[in-house]
Amino acid sequence: MPEPSVDRSFSEPHTLLRCRCGWEGHDDDVQRWDVQHDSDRVVRVCPDCDDPIPEWGTIRPVDAAAHIARGPLEDSLVDAGVLDG
């Protein structure tokens, strides 16, 4: 089973991500973030296995994420009740 990883792409404008489930894609393919109140962070979620993958990046604290949120991050914070929709 491969380990989650992050790789730079010199030919594309996106970051390449790999999950232990075997999924590979770009950072813009990730449409969900897991809001982890107990750890006071938000973590990208694999679009294939639905596991949060801290190796792909976390934002701490949750309140800071709320200040910069847009797109999928904002949607996930709304779904978690952190932001008003």
C-alpha positions as CSV (number, residue, x, y, z in Angstrom):
1,M,0.0,0.0,0.0
2,P,1.6,3.3,-1.0
3,E,2.0,6.1,1.5
4,P,0.2,9.5,0.9
5,S,2.4,11.9,-0.9
6,V,2.5,15.4,-2.4
7,D,4.6,16.1,-5.5
8,R,5.3,19.3,-7.5
9,S,4.5,19.3,-11.2
10,F,6.8,21.2,-13.4
11,S,4.5,20.7,-16.4
12,E,1.2,21.6,-14.8
13,P,0.0,24.4,-12.5
14,H,-1.3,22.0,-9.8
15,T,0.1,19.9,-7.0
16,L,0.0,16.1,-7.6
17,L,-1.5,14.1,-4.7
18,R,-1.4,10.4,-4.0
19,C,-3.4,8.5,-1.4
20,R,-2.7,5.2,0.3
21,C,-5.9,3.8,-1.4
22,G,-4.2,4.2,-4.8
23,W,-6.0,7.4,-5.9
24,E,-3.8,9.9,-7.7
25,G,-4.8,13.4,-8.8
26,H,-4.4,17.1,-8.5
27,D,-5.1,19.4,-5.6
28,D,-8.0,20.9,-7.5
29,D,-9.6,17.4,-7.6
30,V,-10.1,17.5,-3.8
31,Q,-13.6,18.9,-3.2
32,R,-14.0,18.1,0.6
33,W,-12.2,19.1,3.8
34,D,-12.7,17.4,7.1
35,V,-13.3,19.9,9.9
36,Q,-11.6,18.4,13.0
37,H,-12.7,20.4,16.0
38,D,-10.8,18.2,18.5
39,S,-7.5,18.9,16.7
40,D,-8.6,22.5,15.7
41,R,-7.7,22.0,12.1
42,V,-9.2,21.2,8.6
43,V,-7.7,18.4,6.5
44,R,-8.1,17.6,2.8
45,V,-10.3,14.4,2.1
46,C,-9.4,11.9,-0.5
47,P,-12.1,11.9,-3.2
48,D,-11.9,8.1,-3.6
49,C,-11.8,6.6,-0.1
50,D,-13.1,9.6,1.8
51,D,-10.3,9.5,4.4
52,P,-8.8,12.7,5.6
53,I,-5.2,12.9,4.5
54,P,-3.1,15.3,6.7
55,E,-0.1,14.8,4.5
56,W,-2.0,16.8,1.8
57,G,-2.1,19.8,4.0
58,T,-3.9,21.1,7.0
59,I,-5.0,24.5,8.0
60,R,-4.8,25.5,11.7
61,P,-6.8,26.7,13.5
62,V,-10.3,26.2,12.2
63,D,-11.1,29.9,12.8
64,A,-8.1,30.9,10.5
65,A,-9.4,28.6,7.8
66,A,-12.8,30.3,8.1
67,H,-11.1,33.7,7.4
68,I,-9.5,32.5,4.1
69,A,-12.1,30.0,3.0
70,R,-13.5,29.9,-0.6
71,G,-14.5,27.1,-2.9
72,P,-14.5,23.6,-1.5
73,L,-12.9,24.7,1.8
74,E,-15.7,27.2,2.3
75,D,-18.4,24.6,1.4
76,S,-16.9,22.1,3.9
77,L,-16.9,24.8,6.7
78,V,-20.5,25.7,5.9
79,D,-21.5,22.0,6.1
80,A,-19.7,21.7,9.5
81,G,-21.6,24.7,10.8
82,V,-18.4,26.9,11.2
83,L,-19.6,29.4,8.5
84,D,-23.1,30.6,7.6
85,G,-24.2,29.5,4.2
